[in-house]
Amino acid sequence: MMHSRLDTFIIVLVALLAVIGTASAGTGDLPALETDTVGIDEASGSACPGCTPPSAAFRADTTSGSAPFTAQFHDMSLGTVVDRYWDFTNDGSIDSTTWNPTFTYTQPGTYSVRLIAVGCGGADIEVKTDYITVLPGATLTLESPNGGETWEQGSTHTISWKYTYDPGDITIELLKGSTSLGSIPNIPVGTAGQGSYDLTLPYAVPVGSDYRIRIASSNNPALNDVSEAPFTISADSTTSITLASPNEEESYSLGSVLPFSWTYTGNPGPTVNIEVLKGTSVLKVLPAIPVGSEGSGSYSLTIPYNTPVSADYRIRVTSTSNPAYTDISDHSFAITAPTITITAPNNGDTWQQGSTQSIQWDYTGNPGPTVKVEAIKGTIVRVVAASAPVGSGGSGSFTLTIPPTIPAGSDYQIRVTSTSYPACTDTSDGTFEIGAA
């Protein structure tokens, strides 16, 4: 192995120190060798009998990279090696004495590396000239979007950047305020210092004016850049939902069917939420109703009898995928209570014990399918028909048989009550008489 005069001097010095065992162990100096036997083996020429003189050798896993670049070195020396001294920049200073050290180069440049291997049989030096190449650190600069843009949901936009050297693959991240809404990793960095990626915004991404894009090296997240100012994501202008009904001050009775219908354009998503509003309060939510087909959708709801009667109801239909697509009734509609009004008997009639009599009534709305018919004497119910058909077309009747044993009297009344909604009831305006047969 060929050595420079300096290397030869160091080898001779190390060997001499090994023989006399008095070398200093201070920082940057070659420490003394601690050996049990000091002397020269006449056969081998070694300082210690039986020792194999060291032959310095090393390698690095990777010999080039961008600053800051960390190299992993491996001591490959042969022979008997007791100590090793690494000089990673070949500047005469000892940087490490470990077997397989790492060293971080912070500045660009080309570096020679020196290893001194010391053993009881002597010392040897390996110098690899211009072995490590450190390139200037990579840079990433986001070009677009960089603030002030407006993107629509569902649209496609190009994210572009420029770079120097090799930052590796790119991760693209969508930020709303300080919150990450998602990222796309391992995007190729590009070519010739320019890179780009076409991003299609989901329809479900929230609208807002506080969006930014962040790009970062997938291998080194500290190498990143972000939009200089926020941009806006708005609703897709080609998509809409329009409520068709109820929309015109309609009136619906408790127990009746309340129909909803709407039209839509574009792609509001597969389902909608339907909200029943009373004033500003949400009274009921019907979730995930199919949006419909070919631009229109519908749904119907039977109004429960326990729904508050009021004239300040509205309906709101909203895309479950994107709340920006929504519509509400232009006008309020009313929910009313059904009514029953007895038309006969209603005043001054006289019935005989054991006779059959026709009870008649009118109704509005939807009192339900059946009614209860009662004959009342004073406050006592004397005859009950528990379930009579309500009728049709707004009127109904029932033939009531007066028991022959019912007490005679002139203080009788008839009461007709919905079996579905007991608040819907009526009693004869006046009394009638039941006489003896």
C-alpha positions as CSV (number, residue, x, y, z in Angstrom):
1,M,0.0,0.0,0.0
2,M,1.5,3.4,-1.0
3,H,1.5,6.1,1.7
4,S,2.4,9.8,1.7
5,R,5.3,11.1,3.8
6,L,2.8,12.3,6.4
7,D,1.1,8.9,6.5
8,T,4.4,7.1,6.8
9,F,5.4,9.5,9.7
10,I,2.1,8.7,11.5
11,I,2.6,5.0,11.1
12,V,6.1,5.2,12.4
13,L,4.9,7.4,15.3
14,V,2.0,5.1,16.2
15,A,4.3,2.0,16.1
16,L,6.8,3.8,18.3
17,L,4.1,4.8,20.7
18,A,2.9,1.2,20.7
19,V,6.4,0.0,21.7
20,I,7.0,2.5,24.4
21,G,3.3,2.6,25.6
22,T,3.4,6.3,26.5
23,A,1.1,8.0,24.0
24,S,-1.3,10.6,25.3
25,A,-5.0,9.9,25.2
26,G,-6.2,13.5,24.8
27,T,-8.9,14.7,22.3
28,G,-7.6,14.7,18.8
29,D,-4.5,12.7,19.7
30,L,-3.6,9.1,19.2
31,P,-4.0,7.3,22.6
32,A,-1.4,4.9,24.0
33,L,-1.9,1.3,23.2
34,E,-2.5,-0.9,26.3
35,T,-0.8,-4.2,25.6
36,D,0.4,-6.9,27.9
37,T,3.4,-7.6,25.7
38,V,5.7,-4.9,24.2
39,G,8.4,-5.8,21.9
40,I,9.3,-6.8,18.4
41,D,8.6,-10.3,17.1
42,E,11.8,-11.1,15.1
43,A,9.9,-13.5,12.8
44,S,6.9,-11.2,12.0
45,G,8.3,-7.8,12.7
46,S,5.3,-7.1,15.0
47,A,5.3,-5.2,18.2
48,C,3.7,-8.2,19.9
49,P,4.5,-11.8,19.3
50,G,1.6,-13.6,17.5
51,C,-0.1,-10.4,16.4
52,T,-1.1,-9.8,12.8
53,P,-0.2,-6.2,11.7
54,P,-3.5,-4.3,10.9
55,S,-4.4,-3.4,7.3
56,A,-6.8,-0.4,7.4
57,A,-9.9,-0.6,5.1
58,F,-13.4,0.8,5.3
59,R,-16.5,1.5,3.3
60,A,-19.6,3.7,3.5
61,D,-23.2,2.5,2.8
62,T,-23.9,5.6,0.6
63,T,-21.2,8.0,-0.6
64,S,-23.4,10.9,-1.9
65,G,-26.5,12.8,-0.9
66,S,-27.9,16.2,-0.2
67,A,-27.0,18.3,2.8
68,P,-27.5,17.5,5.6
69,F,-26.1,14.1,4.6
70,T,-25.5,11.4,7.1
71,A,-23.1,8.6,6.1
72,Q,-22.8,5.2,7.7
73,F,-19.2,3.9,7.8
74,H,-18.0,0.4,8.4
75,D,-14.5,-0.6,9.5
76,M,-13.3,-3.4,7.2
77,S,-9.7,-3.5,8.5
78,L,-7.9,-6.8,8.6
79,G,-5.4,-8.1,11.1
80,T,-5.4,-7.4,14.9
81,V,-7.0,-4.0,15.4
82,V,-7.1,-2.6,18.9
83,D,-8.0,1.0,18.2
84,R,-9.3,3.0,15.2
85,Y,-9.2,6.7,14.5
86,W,-11.6,8.2,11.9
87,D,-11.0,11.6,10.2
88,F,-14.1,12.1,8.1
89,T,-12.9,15.3,6.4
90,N,-9.2,14.5,6.3
91,D,-8.4,17.7,8.2
92,G,-6.1,16.1,10.8
93,S,-8.7,15.9,13.5
94,I,-10.0,12.7,14.9
95,D,-13.9,12.6,14.6
96,S,-14.6,9.1,16.0
97,T,-13.0,6.1,17.5
98,T,-16.0,3.7,17.2
99,W,-16.1,0.6,15.0
100,N,-19.0,1.5,12.6
101,P,-19.6,5.2,13.1
102,T,-22.0,7.7,11.4
103,F,-21.1,11.2,10.4
104,T,-23.3,14.1,9.2
105,Y,-22.0,16.4,6.6
106,T,-23.8,19.7,6.9
107,Q,-22.1,21.6,4.0
108,P,-22.0,20.8,0.3
109,G,-18.6,19.6,-1.0
110,T,-16.3,16.7,-1.7
111,Y,-14.6,15.0,1.2
112,S,-11.7,12.6,1.7
113,V,-11.9,10.2,4.5
114,R,-9.0,8.7,6.6
115,L,-9.0,5.7,8.9
116,I,-6.0,4.8,11.1
117,A,-6.1,1.2,12.3
118,V,-3.9,0.5,15.3
119,G,-3.0,-2.9,16.8
120,C,-0.3,-4.5,18.8
121,G,1.4,-5.4,15.6
122,G,1.6,-1.8,14.4
123,A,-0.7,0.7,12.6
124,D,-2.0,1.3,9.1
125,I,-3.8,4.1,7.3
126,E,-6.4,4.0,4.6
127,V,-7.3,7.3,2.8
128,K,-10.1,7.5,0.3
129,T,-9.7,10.7,-1.7
130,D,-12.9,12.6,-2.7
131,Y,-14.9,9.7,-1.3
132,I,-18.0,11.5,0.0
133,T,-19.9,14.0,-2.2
134,V,-22.4,16.2,-0.5
135,L,-24.8,18.2,-2.8
136,P,-26.6,21.4,-1.8
137,G,-29.8,20.7,0.1
138,A,-33.0,20.1,-1.9
139,T,-35.7,22.8,-2.0
140,L,-39.4,22.7,-2.6
141,T,-41.5,25.8,-3.6
142,L,-45.3,25.6,-4.1
143,E,-46.4,27.7,-7.0
144,S,-50.2,27.0,-7.2
145,P,-52.5,27.4,-5.5
146,N,-50.9,30.2,-3.6
147,G,-53.8,32.3,-2.4
148,G,-57.0,34.0,-3.7
149,E,-58.2,31.2,-6.0
150,T,-61.7,29.8,-5.9
151,W,-62.2,26.1,-6.6
152,E,-65.6,24.4,-6.9
153,Q,-66.5,21.1,-5.3
154,G,-66.1,18.3,-7.8
155,S,-63.8,20.3,-10.0
156,T,-60.2,19.4,-11.0
157,H,-57.2,21.7,-10.4
158,T,-53.5,21.5,-11.0
159,I,-51.2,21.8,-8.0
160,S,-47.7,22.8,-9.2
161,W,-44.3,23.3,-7.6
162,K,-40.7,23.8,-8.4
163,Y,-37.7,22.1,-6.8
164,T,-33.9,21.9,-6.7
165,Y,-31.8,18.8,-6.5
166,D,-33.7,15.8,-5.3
167,P,-36.3,16.1,-2.6
168,G,-37.7,12.6,-3.5
169,D,-41.4,11.8,-3.8
170,I,-43.9,14.5,-2.7
171,T,-46.9,14.3,-0.3
172,I,-49.8,16.7,-1.0
173,E,-51.9,17.8,1.9
174,L,-55.2,19.8,1.9
175,L,-55.5,22.1,4.9
176,K,-58.6,23.9,6.2
177,G,-57.4,26.4,8.7
178,S,-54.9,24.4,10.7
179,T,-56.7,21.1,10.2
180,S,-55.5,18.5,7.7
181,L,-58.5,17.1,5.7
182,G,-56.4,14.5,4.0
183,S,-53.1,13.8,2.1
184,I,-51.9,12.0,-1.0
185,P,-48.4,10.5,-0.5
186,N,-45.7,9.4,-2.9
187,I,-46.4,11.7,-5.8
188,P,-43.4,11.8,-8.3
189,V,-41.5,15.0,-7.7
190,G,-41.4,15.8,-11.5
191,T,-38.7,16.5,-14.0
192,A,-36.2,19.3,-14.7
193,G,-37.1,21.2,-11.5
194,Q,-40.9,21.3,-12.1
195,G,-43.7,19.1,-10.8
196,S,-47.5,19.0,-10.8
197,Y,-50.5,17.0,-9.8
198,D,-54.2,17.2,-10.9
199,L,-56.4,17.1,-7.8
200,T,-60.2,16.4,-8.1
201,L,-62.0,17.9,-5.2
202,P,-64.7,15.5,-3.7
203,Y,-68.2,16.9,-3.6
204,A,-68.3,16.3,0.1
205,V,-65.4,18.6,0.9
206,P,-66.7,21.5,3.1
207,V,-67.0,24.9,1.5
208,G,-64.8,27.6,3.1
209,S,-62.4,30.4,2.4
210,D,-59.6,29.2,4.7
211,Y,-58.0,26.5,2.5
212,R,-54.3,26.0,1.8
213,I,-52.1,23.3,0.1
214,R,-49.0,21.9,1.7
215,I,-46.4,19.9,-0.2
216,A,-43.6,18.0,1.6
217,S,-40.9,15.6,0.8
218,S,-42.3,12.1,1.6
219,N,-38.8,11.1,2.9
220,N,-38.1,14.3,4.7
221,P,-41.3,16.1,5.9
222,A,-39.3,19.0,7.2
223,L,-38.7,19.9,3.6
224,N,-42.1,21.5,2.8
225,D,-43.9,24.5,1.5
226,V,-47.5,25.8,2.0
227,S,-49.7,28.3,0.1
228,E,-48.8,31.8,0.9
229,A,-52.4,32.8,1.4
230,P,-55.7,31.0,1.7
231,F,-58.0,30.1,-1.2
232,T,-61.7,29.3,-1.4
233,I,-63.6,26.1,-2.0
234,S,-67.2,26.9,-3.1
235,A,-70.3,24.8,-3.9
236,D,-70.5,23.3,-7.4
237,S,-72.5,25.9,-9.3
238,T,-74.0,23.2,-11.6
239,T,-75.5,21.3,-8.6
240,S,-78.7,22.4,-6.7
241,I,-81.7,21.2,-4.8
242,T,-85.1,23.0,-5.1
243,L,-88.0,22.1,-2.8
244,A,-91.2,21.8,-4.8
245,S,-93.7,21.0,-2.0
246,P,-94.9,21.9,0.6
247,N,-94.2,25.4,-0.6
248,E,-97.4,27.4,-0.9
249,E,-99.1,27.8,2.6
250,E,-100.8,24.4,2.4
251,S,-102.7,22.9,5.3
252,Y,-102.4,19.3,6.5
253,S,-104.4,17.5,9.2
254,L,-103.0,15.4,12.0
255,G,-103.0,11.8,10.8
256,S,-102.9,12.7,7.1
257,V,-100.1,12.1,4.7
258,L,-97.6,15.0,4.2
259,P,-96.0,14.7,0.8
260,F,-92.5,16.1,0.0
261,S,-91.1,16.6,-3.4
262,W,-88.0,18.3,-4.9
263,T,-86.0,18.7,-8.0
264,Y,-82.2,18.7,-8.4
265,T,-79.5,19.4,-10.9
266,G,-75.9,18.1,-11.1
267,N,-74.8,15.7,-8.5
268,P,-76.0,16.4,-5.0
269,G,-75.1,12.9,-3.9
270,P,-77.1,9.7,-3.4
271,T,-79.2,10.8,-0.4
272,V,-80.8,13.8,1.3
273,N,-81.9,14.7,4.8
274,I,-85.4,16.0,5.3
275,E,-86.1,18.2,8.2
276,V,-89.5,19.3,9.6
277,L,-89.1,22.8,11.0
278,K,-91.5,24.5,13.4
279,G,-90.5,28.1,13.4
280,T,-86.7,27.9,13.7
281,S,-86.7,24.6,15.7
282,V,-86.1,21.2,14.0
283,L,-89.0,19.0,15.0
284,K,-88.0,15.9,13.2
285,V,-85.2,14.7,10.9
286,L,-85.7,12.0,8.2
287,P,-82.1,10.9,7.4
288,A,-80.6,9.4,4.3
289,I,-83.7,9.5,2.0
290,P,-82.8,8.6,-1.6
291,V,-82.3,11.7,-3.7
292,G,-84.4,10.4,-6.5
293,S,-83.7,9.9,-10.2
294,E,-83.6,11.9,-13.4
295,G,-83.7,15.2,-11.5
296,S,-86.6,14.7,-9.1
297,G,-87.3,13.1,-5.8
298,S,-90.1,12.6,-3.3
299,Y,-91.1,11.2,0.1
300,S,-94.2,11.1,2.2
301,L,-94.8,11.2,6.0
302,T,-97.9,10.4,8.0
303,I,-98.3,13.2,10.5
304,P,-98.4,11.8,14.0
305,Y,-101.4,12.8,16.1
306,N,-99.1,14.1,18.8
307,T,-97.6,16.7,16.5
308,P,-98.3,20.2,17.8
309,V,-101.0,22.1,15.8
310,S,-99.5,25.2,14.3
311,A,-99.3,27.3,11.1
312,D,-95.5,27.9,11.2
313,Y,-94.1,24.7,9.6
314,R,-91.5,24.5,6.9
315,I,-89.6,21.7,5.2
316,R,-85.8,21.7,4.5
317,V,-84.1,19.2,2.1
318,T,-80.3,19.0,2.3
319,S,-77.8,16.8,0.5
320,T,-76.1,14.4,3.0
321,S,-72.9,14.5,0.9
322,N,-72.7,18.3,0.8
323,P,-74.7,20.6,3.1
324,A,-74.2,23.4,0.7
325,Y,-76.9,21.9,-1.5
326,T,-80.1,22.7,0.4
327,D,-83.5,24.3,0.0
328,I,-86.3,25.3,2.4
329,S,-90.1,26.0,1.9
330,D,-90.7,29.5,0.6
331,H,-93.8,29.8,2.8
332,S,-95.0,28.2,6.0
333,F,-97.7,25.5,5.9
334,A,-100.2,24.6,8.6
335,I,-100.8,21.4,10.5
336,T,-104.4,21.3,11.8
337,A,-106.4,19.1,14.1
338,P,-109.2,16.9,12.6
339,T,-112.8,17.7,13.7
340,I,-116.0,15.8,14.3
341,T,-119.4,17.5,14.4
342,I,-122.5,15.6,15.4
343,T,-125.5,16.5,13.2
344,A,-128.1,14.1,14.6
345,P,-129.5,13.8,17.2
346,N,-128.7,17.3,18.3
347,N,-131.7,18.8,20.2
348,G,-135.2,17.8,21.3
349,D,-135.5,14.4,19.8
350,T,-137.5,11.6,21.5
351,W,-136.4,7.9,21.2
352,Q,-138.1,4.8,22.5
353,Q,-136.5,2.1,24.5
354,G,-135.6,-0.9,22.3
355,S,-135.6,1.3,19.1
356,T,-132.8,1.7,16.6
357,Q,-131.6,5.3,15.8
358,S,-129.2,6.8,13.3
359,I,-126.3,8.8,14.7
360,Q,-124.8,11.1,12.1
361,W,-121.8,13.4,12.0
362,D,-119.5,15.4,9.8
363,Y,-115.7,15.4,10.0
364,T,-112.7,17.3,8.6
365,G,-109.2,16.2,8.2
366,N,-108.3,12.7,9.2
367,P,-109.8,11.6,12.5
368,G,-108.6,8.1,11.8
369,P,-110.5,5.0,10.5
370,T,-112.9,4.5,13.5
371,V,-114.9,6.4,16.1
372,K,-116.4,5.5,19.4
373,V,-120.2,6.3,19.8
374,E,-121.6,6.8,23.3
375,A,-125.1,7.5,24.7
376,I,-124.7,9.5,27.9
377,K,-127.4,10.2,30.5
378,G,-126.2,13.1,32.5
379,T,-122.6,12.1,33.2
380,I,-123.2,8.4,33.0
381,V,-122.4,6.5,29.8
382,R,-125.3,4.1,29.1
383,V,-124.5,2.7,25.6
384,V,-121.2,2.3,23.9
385,A,-120.3,1.3,20.3
386,A,-116.5,1.0,20.7
387,S,-115.5,1.0,17.0
388,A,-117.7,2.4,14.3
389,P,-116.3,3.3,10.8
390,V,-115.6,7.0,10.6
391,G,-117.3,7.3,7.2
392,S,-116.2,8.8,4.0
393,G,-116.2,12.1,2.1
394,G,-116.4,14.0,5.4
395,S,-119.5,12.4,6.8
396,G,-120.4,9.3,8.8
397,S,-123.2,7.5,10.5
398,F,-124.0,4.6,12.8
399,T,-127.2,2.8,13.7
400,L,-127.4,2.6,17.5
401,T,-129.8,0.1,19.2
402,I,-131.3,1.5,22.3
403,P,-131.5,-1.3,25.0
404,P,-135.1,-1.9,26.2
405,T,-133.8,-1.8,29.8
406,I,-132.1,1.6,29.5
407,P,-133.5,4.1,32.0
408,A,-136.0,6.6,30.6
409,G,-135.1,10.2,30.8
410,S,-134.9,13.6,29.0
411,D,-131.2,14.3,29.8
412,Y,-129.5,12.1,27.1
413,Q,-126.7,13.2,24.8
414,I,-124.6,11.5,22.1
415,R,-120.8,11.7,22.0
416,V,-118.6,10.7,19.0
417,T,-114.8,10.4,19.5
418,S,-112.0,9.5,17.3
419,T,-110.3,6.2,18.5
420,S,-107.0,7.4,17.0
421,Y,-107.0,11.0,18.4
422,P,-109.2,11.3,21.5
423,A,-109.0,15.1,21.3
424,C,-111.1,14.9,18.2
425,T,-114.6,14.6,19.7
426,D,-118.0,16.2,19.8
427,T,-121.1,16.0,22.0
428,S,-124.7,16.8,21.1
429,D,-125.5,20.5,21.5
430,G,-128.7,19.8,23.3
431,T,-130.4,16.9,25.1
432,F,-132.9,14.4,23.8
433,E,-135.4,12.1,25.5
434,I,-135.6,8.3,25.7
435,G,-139.1,7.2,26.7
436,A,-140.7,3.9,27.7
437,A,-141.6,1.5,25.0
